[in-house]
Amino acid sequence: MENEQRPEQVAEQYQCCGLLEQDLTELCTLAGITSIPRVTVTPSPAADAASLIAEDEEQSRLGEQCIQVELQNDDPRSVCKVFLRGWKVEEEIMGVLNKCLPSLGNLKTLKSLTLEGNPLPEHSFHVLIGASSTLSHLSLRNNCIDDTAAQLLGQGLSTMTSSNHNLLSLVLSFNCITDVGAEHIAEGLRWNRSLLSLSLGHNRIGDIGAQKLAEVLQPFKLKHVEVVERRRLQMESQGQPRAQAEPSCGRPLSLHGSDVAGKLSPAKQNRSSTKRKDRLRKDDIKQSKKMSVSLDTRRGRLAKITEEQHSTDYAQAVEQPGPTHPLLEPGWQQDGNVILPGNRVLLNLNLAYNRITERGLRALLAAVEGQQQQEGAGGKQGLRRLSVHRNSFPATCTVLAQLQELLQQRDPLPQLTEEEEENSLDP
């Protein structure tokens, strides 16, 4: 009896086949769930709109637990979108979906998930955006997401050791996120370099939350633990053993060198530096000789390379993939701190209908101005659209006018009017 497995353990061992209806039924049965949601395929966009509305109203009236899917083609394995609307998703069902959704289309076709109006008592939404998630678009509108859930979502976006690399847009509008939750989400943007659009409209975010979001969008200084991790990653990238990257005797690495170097006399430090420079100079001479020999043997062939080919080679060199971790991004020293350029991947941020005053608005303006000054650095663009209407500042304030003028320069596309933006869906 002691070795008897619980239903959830049995369900955990089940291997999904990639057919949502079959996997959902099997997992629910193994988990002891008697009320199994029905899986239906939504008609094509060309289908009659009246029939779609009638179907949605009928399901809502009956309170049916229904999962709607959209297929790329007629193949049931080509699910590309999943919709759960009009019924409360229980914690057990959420665990089943977390198990079977990643297997759809062999982890390639499922890109979009809409889970709206489904408050969860255990704040489990973060399981949808873990490091292994394949979702590109996730909408969690109107789910009573509070600061605790926002903290888990922020950790799902990124921590210092893991990050989501696939999610492009996240909608968290019409929830209960305050300054505390906004700070957690800002922390998640610290090392996330995939999210392009984030909607936090219709929440309870004030000046502190706006300032925390603004801070992560512009150059920021590293914390001590981040400096230590940056050095470890740098040493590993250079092929040095991990043990050498970690501080000895449990003492942290400082920004000004090791304790051993600090104990050397100036004369010894100079001699050591001179020897190191001589060794590097000899290595450079050897390398230059090798390059000259190589160039001599290929002189005739190189002379025939056209200007167009030179341009192509240069473009390919510029487009080489960047650092594998944002901690390895080029930084600089300032007042004894290591500074990194900040998140310049996020292009769209919606903070409309919150509680931001002119103070928070000024912090957002400073962030956009900072990104404008480092435009083009590393090929990153920074914010292009920032929605801040209907907050706690007058529509005629000078800071808002300056922000709007700056954003118009950065975004070549026509800006939506306030009425159009209110009537449109979140990105």
C-alpha positions in Angstrom: 0.0 0.0 0.0 2.9 2.3 0.7 4.1 2.1 -2.9 0.7 2.9 -4.3 0.9 6.0 -6.5 -1.5 8.9 -6.3 -3.6 9.9 -9.3 -1.5 13.0 -10.0 1.7 10.9 -9.9 0.2 8.5 -12.5 -0.8 11.4 -14.7 2.7 12.9 -14.4 4.1 9.7 -16.0 1.8 9.8 -19.0 3.5 10.6 -22.3 1.5 13.0 -24.4 1.0 12.2 -28.1 0.3 15.7 -29.3 -3.5 15.3 -29.9 -5.1 17.7 -27.4 -8.5 16.0 -27.1 -6.9 12.5 -26.5 -4.2 13.8 -24.1 -6.7 15.9 -22.2 -9.1 13.0 -21.8 -6.3 10.6 -20.7 -4.7 13.0 -18.3 -8.1 14.0 -16.7 -9.0 10.4 -16.3 -5.6 9.5 -14.7 -5.9 12.5 -12.4 -9.4 11.5 -11.3 -11.1 14.5 -12.9 -14.6 13.5 -13.8 -15.7 16.8 -15.6 -13.6 16.7 -18.7 -13.7 19.9 -20.9 -14.8 19.5 -24.4 -12.4 20.4 -27.2 -13.9 22.2 -30.2 -12.3 23.6 -33.3 -13.1 27.3 -34.1 -14.3 28.0 -37.6 -12.0 29.7 -40.0 -12.0 33.6 -40.0 -14.0 33.5 -43.2 -16.9 31.7 -41.4 -20.1 33.5 -40.8 -19.7 36.0 -37.8 -23.3 35.5 -36.6 -22.7 31.7 -36.2 -19.6 32.3 -34.2 -21.4 34.7 -31.9 -24.3 32.3 -31.5 -22.0 29.5 -30.6 -20.1 31.5 -28.0 -23.4 32.7 -26.5 -24.8 29.2 -26.3 -21.7 27.9 -24.6 -21.8 30.8 -22.1 -25.5 30.2 -21.4 -24.9 26.5 -20.7 -21.8 27.2 -18.6 -20.0 24.5 -20.6 -16.4 23.8 -20.0 -15.1 24.1 -23.5 -11.6 24.6 -24.9 -11.6 26.2 -28.3 -8.6 25.6 -30.6 -7.6 27.1 -34.0 -5.7 24.9 -36.5 -3.1 25.9 -39.0 -4.7 23.3 -41.4 -7.1 20.4 -41.1 -4.5 18.4 -39.1 -5.6 18.1 -35.5 -1.9 18.2 -34.6 -1.5 21.7 -36.0 -3.1 23.6 -33.1 -1.7 27.2 -33.2 -4.2 29.0 -30.8 -6.0 28.0 -27.7 -8.9 29.9 -26.1 -10.5 29.3 -22.6 -13.4 31.7 -22.1 -16.5 31.9 -20.0 -15.7 29.2 -17.4 -13.5 29.0 -14.3 -10.4 26.8 -14.8 -9.8 24.8 -11.7 -6.3 24.1 -10.3 -6.4 20.5 -11.4 -7.3 21.4 -15.0 -4.5 24.0 -15.0 -2.0 21.2 -14.1 -3.4 19.0 -16.9 -3.1 21.9 -19.4 0.5 22.5 -18.3 1.3 18.9 -19.1 -0.4 18.5 -22.5 -0.2 22.0 -24.1 3.6 21.9 -24.6 3.3 18.7 -26.6 1.0 20.2 -29.3 2.5 20.2 -32.7 5.8 18.7 -31.5 6.5 22.0 -29.6 6.4 24.0 -32.8 2.9 25.2 -33.7 1.3 26.3 -30.4 2.0 30.0 -30.2 -1.0 31.8 -28.7 -3.0 31.2 -25.6 -5.9 33.3 -24.3 -6.9 32.6 -20.7 -9.3 35.4 -19.6 -11.8 35.7 -16.8 -10.4 32.6 -15.0 -9.1 33.6 -11.5 -7.0 30.9 -9.9 -6.6 30.6 -6.2 -3.1 29.2 -6.3 -1.7 31.9 -8.7 -0.6 29.2 -11.2 -0.4 31.4 -14.3 3.4 31.5 -14.2 3.6 27.9 -15.2 2.6 29.0 -18.7 5.7 31.2 -19.2 8.5 29.1 -17.8 11.8 28.7 -19.5 10.5 25.7 -21.5 7.3 27.4 -22.7 6.8 27.7 -26.4 4.1 30.4 -26.3 4.7 33.6 -28.2 1.5 35.4 -27.1 -0.3 35.1 -23.8 -3.4 37.0 -22.7 -4.3 36.9 -19.0 -6.9 39.7 -18.8 -9.4 39.9 -16.0 -8.0 37.1 -13.9 -7.7 38.9 -10.5 -3.9 38.7 -10.8 -2.5 40.3 -7.6 1.0 41.2 -6.5 1.8 37.6 -5.4 0.8 36.3 -8.9 2.8 39.1 -10.5 5.9 38.1 -8.5 5.6 34.6 -9.9 5.0 35.9 -13.4 8.1 38.2 -13.1 10.2 35.2 -12.1 8.8 33.3 -15.1 9.9 36.1 -17.4 13.5 35.9 -16.1 15.7 35.4 -13.1 19.5 35.8 -13.1 19.9 32.1 -14.0 16.9 31.4 -16.3 14.8 33.3 -18.8 11.8 32.8 -21.1 13.1 33.1 -24.7 9.9 32.7 -26.7 7.2 34.9 -25.3 6.7 38.1 -27.5 3.6 39.6 -26.0 2.0 39.4 -22.5 -1.4 41.0 -21.6 -2.0 41.5 -17.9 -4.6 44.2 -18.2 -7.8 44.5 -16.0 -6.2 42.9 -13.0 -5.2 43.9 -9.4 -1.5 44.7 -9.8 -0.1 47.5 -7.6 3.3 49.1 -7.3 4.6 46.0 -5.6 3.6 43.7 -8.5 4.9 46.2 -11.0 8.3 46.1 -9.3 8.3 42.3 -9.6 7.5 42.5 -13.3 10.2 45.1 -13.8 12.6 42.6 -12.1 11.5 40.0 -14.7 12.3 42.4 -17.5 15.8 42.8 -16.1 17.2 39.7 -17.9 14.4 39.0 -20.4 15.4 39.7 -24.0 12.5 38.3 -25.9 9.3 40.2 -24.7 8.3 42.9 -27.2 4.9 44.0 -25.9 3.6 44.2 -22.3 0.1 45.5 -21.3 -0.5 46.5 -17.7 -3.4 48.7 -18.4 -6.4 49.0 -16.0 -4.4 48.0 -12.9 -3.5 49.9 -9.7 0.1 51.0 -10.6 1.3 54.3 -9.2 4.5 56.4 -9.4 6.7 53.8 -7.6 5.8 51.1 -10.1 6.3 53.4 -13.0 9.7 54.4 -11.7 10.7 50.7 -11.3 9.7 49.9 -14.9 11.5 53.0 -16.1 14.7 52.0 -14.3 15.0 48.7 -16.0 14.5 50.3 -19.5 17.7 52.4 -19.1 21.2 51.8 -17.9 21.3 50.3 -14.4 24.0 49.2 -12.1 24.6 45.6 -11.2 24.0 44.2 -7.7 26.9 42.5 -6.0 25.6 39.0 -6.6 25.1 39.9 -10.3 28.7 41.2 -10.5 29.9 37.8 -9.2 27.8 35.9 -11.7 28.9 38.1 -14.5 32.6 37.4 -13.7 31.8 33.6 -13.5 30.1 33.7 -16.9 33.0 35.7 -18.4 35.6 33.2 -17.2 33.5 30.2 -18.4 33.2 31.8 -21.8 37.0 32.1 -21.9 37.3 28.4 -21.1 38.5 28.8 -17.6 37.3 26.2 -15.0 34.3 27.2 -12.9 36.3 26.9 -9.7 38.5 29.8 -10.8 35.5 32.0 -11.4 34.1 31.5 -7.9 35.5 33.4 -4.9 37.9 31.4 -2.8 37.2 30.7 0.9 33.7 31.9 0.5 34.8 35.5 0.1 33.0 37.5 -2.6 34.8 39.1 -5.5 35.1 42.8 -5.3 34.9 45.3 -8.2 38.5 46.4 -7.6 40.3 43.1 -8.0 41.3 40.2 -5.7 42.8 40.5 -2.2 46.1 39.0 -3.5 46.5 41.8 -6.1 45.7 44.4 -3.4 48.6 43.1 -1.2 51.2 43.4 -3.9 53.5 46.4 -3.7 53.3 49.0 -6.5 56.7 47.9 -7.9 55.6 44.2 -8.1 52.3 45.2 -9.6 54.2 47.2 -12.3 56.6 44.4 -13.0 53.7 41.9 -13.3 51.9 44.3 -15.6 55.0 44.8 -17.8 55.5 41.0 -18.1 51.9 40.6 -19.1 52.1 43.3 -21.7 55.3 41.8 -23.1 53.7 38.4 -23.4 50.6 39.9 -25.1 52.8 41.9 -27.5 54.7 38.7 -28.5 51.4 36.9 -29.1 50.2 39.8 -31.3 53.4 39.7 -33.3 53.1 35.9 -33.9 49.4 36.3 -34.8 50.2 39.2 -37.2 52.9 37.1 -38.9 50.5 34.2 -39.4 47.9 36.6 -40.9 50.4 38.2 -43.3 51.4 34.7 -44.6 47.8 33.8 -45.0 47.0 37.0 -46.8 50.0 36.7 -49.1 48.9 33.2 -50.3 45.4 34.5 -50.9 46.3 37.9 -52.4 45.1 37.1 -55.9 41.8 35.7 -54.7 41.1 38.5 -52.3 41.7 41.1 -55.1 38.8 39.7 -57.0 36.3 40.2 -54.2 33.8 42.9 -55.2 32.5 45.7 -53.1 29.1 44.0 -52.8 30.8 40.9 -51.3 32.6 43.2 -48.8 29.3 44.7 -47.8 27.7 41.2 -47.4 30.6 40.0 -45.2 30.3 43.1 -43.0 26.6 42.7 -42.6 27.1 39.1 -41.6 29.7 40.1 -39.0 27.4 42.7 -37.6 24.5 40.2 -37.3 26.4 37.7 -35.3 24.4 36.5 -32.3 24.9 38.5 -29.1 25.8 37.3 -25.7 24.1 34.1 -24.5 23.2 35.9 -21.2 22.4 39.6 -20.8 24.9 39.7 -18.0 27.6 39.4 -20.7 26.4 42.4 -22.6 29.1 45.1 -22.9 29.0 47.4 -19.9 31.1 50.1 -18.3 32.4 51.3 -14.9 30.9 54.3 -13.2 31.7 55.3 -9.6 32.9 51.8 -8.7 29.8 50.1 -10.2 29.3 48.0 -13.3 26.7 49.5 -15.5 24.7 47.6 -18.2 22.6 49.3 -20.9 19.2 47.9 -19.7 16.3 46.3 -21.5 16.0 47.8 -25.0 14.1 44.9 -26.5 10.6 45.9 -25.2 8.9 48.0 -27.9 5.4 48.5 -26.6 4.3 49.2 -23.0 0.7 49.9 -22.0 0.2 51.7 -18.6 -3.2 53.3 -19.4 -5.8 53.6 -16.7 -3.5 53.3 -13.7 -2.6 55.8 -10.9 0.5 57.4 -12.2 1.1 61.1 -11.5 3.4 63.6 -13.2 6.2 62.3 -11.0 6.0 58.8 -12.5 5.5 60.2 -16.0 8.7 62.1 -15.6 10.6 58.9 -14.8 9.2 57.3 -18.0 10.2 60.3 -20.0 13.7 60.0 -18.7 13.8 56.4 -19.7 12.8 57.1 -23.2 15.2 60.0 -23.5 18.0 57.7 -22.2 17.2 55.1 -24.9 17.1 57.9 -27.5 20.7 58.9 -26.6 22.0 55.3 -27.0 20.0 54.7 -30.1 21.4 52.0 -32.3 23.9 50.7 -29.7 24.0 46.9 -30.1 21.2 47.0 -32.7 18.6 47.5 -30.0 15.8 50.0 -30.5 13.9 50.5 -27.2 10.4 51.7 -26.6 8.4 52.8 -29.6 5.0 53.0 -28.1 4.0 53.9 -24.5 0.3 54.3 -23.5 -0.2 56.4 -20.4 -3.6 58.1 -20.9 -6.3 58.2 -18.2 -3.8 58.3 -15.3 -3.6 60.8 -12.4 -2.1 63.7 -14.3 -3.7 66.4 -16.4 -3.9 65.8 -20.2 -2.3 69.3 -20.6 0.9 68.7 -18.5 4.2 69.6 -20.2 5.8 66.3 -19.4 3.1 64.4 -21.3 3.6 66.7 -24.3 7.3 66.1 -24.3 6.9 62.3 -24.0 4.4 62.2 -26.9 6.6 64.3 -29.1 9.6 62.1 -28.4 7.6 58.9 -29.1 6.3 60.3 -32.4 10.0 60.6 -33.5 10.7 57.0 -32.5 7.6 55.4 -34.0 7.1 56.0 -37.8 3.6 54.4 -37.7 0.6 56.6 -37.0 -0.3 56.8 -33.3 -3.8 55.6 -32.3 -6.1 58.2 -30.8 -7.1 57.8 -27.2 -10.6 56.7 -28.2 -9.2 54.2 -30.8 -6.8 52.8 -28.2 -9.6 52.3 -25.6 -11.8 50.5 -28.1 -9.0 48.2 -29.5 -7.9 45.0 -28.0 -4.6 44.9 -26.0 -1.6 43.8 -28.2 
